Amino acid sequence: MGLTKLSDYYRPKKLTEAIRLLKENDGYFPIGGGTWLIPYGGPEVRGIVDLSEAGIREIRLEETLMYIGASTTLNDLLTAPETSSHPYGFIRETINSEGSTRLIDSVSTVGGKIALGRGDSSFLAGLAAIDATIILFGKMSEDIKLWDYLNDSELRNENHIISGIEISTPENIHSVIFESISYIRSSPPLISLALYLTLSGNLIESVRIVFSSIEEKLVRLEEAETMLLGKELNDELIKKVSALAAKTIEPSYDPKGSAEYKKAMAGLLIERSLIKINSNRGVS
């Protein structure tokens, strides 16, 4: 189809001006890098509001809180010293897993990834697992958990701008693990897992398990999380949780891998991750 009705292009310097343009003009869309809207947008797009100079491209680390502006590119995150070590090193792993080129990473933005909300994004799975908070700018400034935002279609269709995300990491964080399976190292994964876990002594205090490339949306295994909460990891528990994962996920059709294969691999990735956590317990 293409951008056959596109007539207006703006690059505002402030978010207030950007949101005004979006609210006053039907058919205006915000872009970060434009890696999706420009090649795939249709005739409904009459105007583009480019956020690249709106002052939301930054990475800031303050004690146990990391702020990432929405116009920050994936390549910015790959090269930032803030993402070079625990607990933020997983960010680089998830980006590298997506199989995109460095050219795409240099323009693809954090805000754009969140706005698309694709279920095959390892990067989003990692952010959801670590419970990232989205900062919205619109009718009123509002913060919402990434997982809640991705699953709220009504909110996502409202006029607002994703201005950034915050990642809070408690002192008792033990593990943020990313695992994936691909046919070829440089290709997008057939299935990937992001797992976040904190301990209180030897007991699991909090845990989030998020899969990508299972369905159109990310998949969170809340039943498995409940099974782990308040428990001490051991071989028997690990087997039970991995079996539950293989049993409960319902993969969408994918010509690259059957549903049965993905179910088996989901169990394997859970088992592999929990064994790794158990063997490294007490090591941050």
Secondary structure, DSSP 8 states (H G I E B T S, - for coil): --STT--EEE--SSHHHHHHHHHHSTTEEEESS-TTHHHH--TT--EEEE-TTSS---EEEETTEEEEETT-BHHHHHH-GGGSSTTTTHHHHHHHHT---HHHHTT-BHHHHHHH--TT-HHHHHHHHTT-EEEEEESS-EEEEHHHHHT-HHHHTSSEEEEEEEEE--TTEEEEEEEEE-SSTTS--SEEEEEEEEEETTEEEEEEEEEESSSSS-EE-HHHHHHHTT----HHHHHHHHHHHHHH------TTS-HHHHHHHHHHHHHHHHHHHHHTTT--
